[in-house]
């Protein structure tokens, strides 16, 4: 049974034409980092990769790096091009190993 939603309901529920896409990221660390080095690496990821691409990152860096990336612009989806750039940035960093960047998925139901 499918429920029909009007435009206002679809917008509120982020359905149909209002679906917002994002993607998961994860990676291992090549070596153990102290707290300061972890903070610097996470800051570099956000300042050099995420913010210039107008994205937002929810996650963290402890013994493992992982999180979810969405568009920083409300109502927009992350794009495949942005996903590819995040993947390239993570793979270019010597601190990370086993970088995995997932496909675009519904950010509200991930």
N, C-alpha and C positions, 0 to 999 in steps of 0.2 A: 504494500500500500504506500503510495507516495502522497506527501502532503504538498499542497500548492501554497506558495507564499506570494504575497503581493510585493511590489518593489520595495516598500519601506521595510518589510520583514526580511527580505533578502539582504538588504543593506545592513540592517542591524545584526543579522546572523552571519554575515560575510559569506553568502551563498551566491551561486550563479555568476553574474557579471561583477559581483563584489568580492569574489574569492581573492585572497591575498596569498602569494606564494613565497616560500623561503626554503632554506636548505640546511641540513646538518653538516657540521665539520667535526673532525676528530683527528688526532695524531698522537703518537707516542713521543717521548723525549729521548734524544740520543744519550744524554747523560743527566744525572741528577743536578738540578739547579738550586741555588740558595734562594731565599725569599726575594732578595733584591734583584737577582737576575731574572726570576720568574716575572716579577712586576715590570721590569724593563721590557721583556719580551712581549708580554700582554699589552703594554702601552704602545709598543711599536706596531703590533698587529692592528690595534684600534686606530692609531693616529696615521699610520702609513698606508693601510689597506682599507679598513672598514669605513672610516669617515670620508675619505676622498671619493669613494664610490657611492656615497649617500646611503649607507647601510647601517644597520644596528646589529649588535652581537649580544646574545645572552648566553653566558657560559662562564668557563673559567679555566685556569691553568694551575694544576696541582702536580700530582705525579703523572697526570695524563691531561692532554688538552682536548676540550670538547665544548660544543654548544650549538646554537641555532642562529642563523643569520636571516634577517628580514630587511625590507626596505625601511629606511628611516623616514620616508615620506608617507604620511598616513594615507591609507587607501590604495597604495601602490604595491606591486609585487616586485620581488627581486627578479632580475633577468638572468637568462642563461649566460650572457656576456659577463655580468658581474660575478656570477658563480665561477666562471672560468678564470677570472682575474684573481679571485680569492684563492682558488686552488693553486694557481701559478705562484702567488706570493708565498703561500705556506710551503710549497715544494722547493722554493728557492732558499729557504732558511735552513742552515745547517743544524739548527737545534732540534728540528722535527724529523721524525721517521714515521713511515707507515701512514702518510697523510691520506685521509679519506674524506671526500666531499660528496655528499649525497645528492640525489636528484631534487629538482624543485617539487615541493609538496605543499599542501594546504597548511599555511602557517597557523591557522586557528584550530586545526585538528591533527596536528603533528604528534 
